[in-house]
């Protein structure tokens, strides 16, 4: 057993090491979040900056730069020709998806707020994407999605009402081709998903979603620690 003074020194050293590790992790996370961000001087960079500002004014939380990078990568990796986005917002996630999709691909994006979609249309144009590359549909996702083609999509990105996430998952399984991807943004809910304290219904729904995706025989899942958590799964 160490003398009390030695033990106190060791405790201080341990706390210092823990702070250093935490600081390094936060620095690494910030570096990763900024890694793939387009130059602000490019059309895409300017469009993203503009769309983020509009999202803030509208009270919409856009995906983080790291989440956007992941969406761009996944769209490119699947050589996506047809993508569905639930939650247009001001167009931030749509710009990232379009950048990764094939040049002849079409993004179908759904939102209950047509005013936000006007921002998104402008942001897409600013980023250099032709109007025929997007199909912007106003309306409630659960009313719109059943009208879309079974098995006709390479990727479904869900950033809508958390209370409806399980319904989005069911619709995504119908919409995706074999090998297609479904992604859900914000599944950490600011850390509340893993907090043992009592949580609101939307957080409990996210927990159910995480469990359903992990246990599904139809999906190959991964939970990516970008932004506020990006849950992804490939349809078998």
N, C-alpha and C positions, 0 to 999 in steps of 0.2 A: 504494500500500500504506500502510495506517495505521500510525503508531507503535504499539508494543506496548501502551502504556498506554491509548490510544484504543480499540484493538481489544478490550481487556479490558473497558472500560466498555460498549462496544456488546454484547459477549457477555452481560454482566450484565443489560443492558436487555432483550435478546431473551429471556433466561430468565425475567425478570419478566413480560414480555408473555405468554409461554407459560403461566406459572402462572396469570395472570389469566384467560386464555381457558379453561383447564381448570377453574378455579374457577367461572367463569360457566356453563360447560356442566353441571357437577355441580349447581349451584344451579338451573338451568333444568330439569334432569331431575327433581330433587326436587320442584320446583314443579308440574311436569306430573303426577308420580305422585300428588300430593295434591290435584290440581285438582278432580276430580269426586267425592271421597270424601263420602258422606252424613254429615250432622250426627250426632254420636255420641248425641245426645239422641233421635233418631228411632228407631222400631222397627227399621228396617233397619240403621241405624248400630250400635245395641246388639247386634243379631244378628250382624253382621259381627265386631264386637269379641269377642263370646263365641266365635264359630266359630274365629277366629284363635287364641284362647287354647287351645281344645280341640285344634286342629291341632298347635300347638307341643307340647302334652303328649303327643300321639300320635306325635310325630316326623315329622309330615307338613309339607311346605313348601307353604303355600297360595300362590295367585297374588297378585301385588302389587296394590295399589290401582289403579295405572295399567293393568295388564292387565285387571283387573276392569272398569274403565271402558270399555276397548276392547271387551270381550265384550258388555257391556250395549248399547253403541252398535251393534255388528254385529247383535245380535239384534233391536234396534229397526229398523235400516235394512232388514232382510230381512222385517220384519213376521212374525217366526218364530212358527209354530204348533206345530211339533214339532222338538225339539232332542235330540240324543244327547250325553251327557257321559261320557267315559271317564276314570274317576278321580274319585269323589265326594269323597274326602277328608272334611273336617268340614263341607263345605257352603259354603265361601267363594265359589268360582266359580259354584256353583249359584244362590246368592242374586243375584249380578250378572246371570246369564243370565235368571233369572225376571223380574227387574225390567225387562229390555228386551223380553221376549217379549210377545205379545198376551195380554190378560186371560184368554182361553179356551185358551191354549196349554198344552202338556204337556212337561215336561222328563223324559226318560228318562236315568237316571244309573246307571252300572255301576261296581262296585268289588269287589275281592277280599276286603275287610275289612268284614264286616257291622257290627262294633263302631263303626267310623268312620261308617258310614251312619246309625246311631242318633243320633250327634251331628248329622249333616246334617239328619235329619228334624226334630229339635228346633230347629235354627237356622232352617229354612224356616218353621216355625210362628211362631217369634219375630219373623221378618221380615214376618209377616202373610200368608203364602201358604197357601191352602187345601190340604188333603191330596190332593185330586184333581188338583192341578196338577203332581204329581210321580209318576213311576213309578220306584221305587228297586229295583234288581235286584242282588242279591249274586252274585258269580261272576267267573270269568275272562273278560275282555273278548272274547277270541277264541272263546270258547264261546257267549257271549251274542249278539254282533253278527250272526252268520249267521242268527239267528232273527228279526231285525228286518226290516221291510218294505222291499223295493227301491224307491228313489226316493221314499221317504215322509217325508224329513226336510229341513228348511231349513238346518240348521247342525249340524255335528259338532265338538265340542271335545275334543281329545285331551290328556290330562295323566296318562297312565298309564306303563307300563313303556317306557322309551326303547328297549330292545332289540326291542320289537315295533312301533316307529313305522311301519315300512314296511308291515307287515300292517294297521295301523290306516288307513293311507292307502288301501290297496286296498279295505278294507271301506267307507270313507267314500265313495269314488267310486261304489260300488254303492248306498249308502243315500241319497245326496243327489239332490234334484231338480235339473234344469238351473237354473243361477243360484244354487244353494245354496253355502254356505261351509264349508270345513274349516279348523280352526285348531289349531295345535300350540303348547303352552306350553313355555318353558324351553329353546328351541333354541340359545341362546348357551352353555348349560352353564357358567355362571360365567366365560365368556371362553375356555373350552377349545376350543370349536368352531373358532375362528380362530387358535388357538395352533399353531405349526408343530412343537412338540415331540410326541413319541410320546404317544398318548392311548389310554384304555381303549376296549373294544368299543362301549360305549354312545355315546361321542362320535363314533366312526367311523360308527355307525348314523345319528346326527343329520346328519352330513355327507352321507351317502347320501340321506337324506330331503330335505335342502335341494336337492341336485342333481336328484333325481327330480321334485320339485315344479316347480322352475324349468324343466326340460326337457320337462315333460308338455304334450302338445297339448290335453289336456282341461281344463287349469287356467290361471287368470289369477292369478299370485302377487304377494304383497307381504310383506316382512319388516319388522315393526314393532318399533322399539327401545323397547319398554315392558317393565318388569319384567326378566326374564331372556331376553327375546326372544320375540316372538309371530309365528309363521309363519302366514300366512293365504292362502287361495286360493279363488277362485270357480270352480265347475264350469261349464264352457262349455256 
